[in-house]
Amino acid sequence: MKTGVAAVLALALLVGSEGTAQAQNLGDLFRKVTPSVVVIRARGREVSSAGVTRFSEIGSGVMVSTDGKVMTAAHVVNAMDEITVEAVGGEKVSARVIASEPAADLSLLQMDRVPPSMTSASMADSSKVRVGDQVMIIGAPYGLSHSMSVGWISARWPPNTAYRNMPLAEFFQTTATINTGNSGGPMFNIAGEVIGIVSHNISKSGGSEGLGFVVTMNTAKKLLLERASFWSGIDGTMLAGELAAIFNVPDPPGFLVRTVAKGSSAWDMGLLGSDTLATINGQQIAVGGDIILSVDGLPIGPAGNIDRIRDDLAAKPAGSPFTMKVLRAGKVIELSGKTQ
């Protein structure tokens, strides 16, 4: 009987010590990687029933180079006018988008300067991540900066499977808590390496339900660092089929501009965004903006041309000229701009 009691006590002590060690390791990991994580506060314009209004967005990001490049989610910054990065400790620095791929919900920022409290994170080979691996997410849920959540990898989804609005993204699914404000933040493995960039969660309640989706680091490195996806600074709606006929857009289809980010090439060339909402076939659409028909002579449609246009513009050296034909107030006009 005494032997049995001793064995139970020994097991309890062993489990307790393992739990304490794990908690300590997670705490050490958090303190190690937190200086690479930032809160992102962005301001932009939105088209509403009241016209064009200002709004703010809060997200997260991670510095991946010593010169101040920060990875984040495209939906946090892509068409925003002003972007501020906040380091641990509260120091704020202005930043600008230098690459973006909305089809994978990824953007790359360049900070004006690097706060002395910050360090760059190590990027992992995400192909080595397995279902069941423990992970840590650090971000700003509901604006609560540098908050940690822990969970596991529950699935891996190839591109164009889990979320077809982002066909270029390979996703990890995770049980780690993701809420509003976590978007763009890093997911770390237990070695303290970034294995993904937080995108979104799927929720019926509006809160976290264990269905968080994170773009893999290999996707982010390919689209933001190796290929340097072109940042258009434009948000809008593709007009095709019945919508194209309603807007009297000549075949092939065009792209109706909703908003244009200040400081982008599109803004500098004078592209106009929309100014009001209209309900068309039960769908609310921002109208009144330019409709892009072609860029450098290449039509926006058919499918695949937008990717080709973005690749062509990304390949041009900074300051290279390009042209854009748009439909504005019933007339086709040509705008001239330069790549950044």
Secondary structure, DSSP 8 states (H G I E B T S, - for coil): -HHHHHHHHHHHHHHHHHHHHHHHHHHHHHHHHGGGEEEEEEEEEEEETTEEEEEEEEEEEEE-STT-EEEE-HHHHTT-SEEEEE-TTS-EEEEEEEEEEGGGTEEEEEESS--TT----EE--GGG--TT-EEEEEE-GGG-TTEEEEEEEEEEE-TTTS-TTSTT--EEEE-S---TT-TT-EEE-TTSEEEEEEEEE--SSSS--S-EEEEEHHHHIIIIIIS------EEEEEE-THHHHHTT--SS-EEEEEEE-TTSHHHHTT-----EEEEETTEEEEESS-EEEEETTEES-STTHHHHHHHHHHHS-TT-EEEEEEEETTEEEEEEEE--
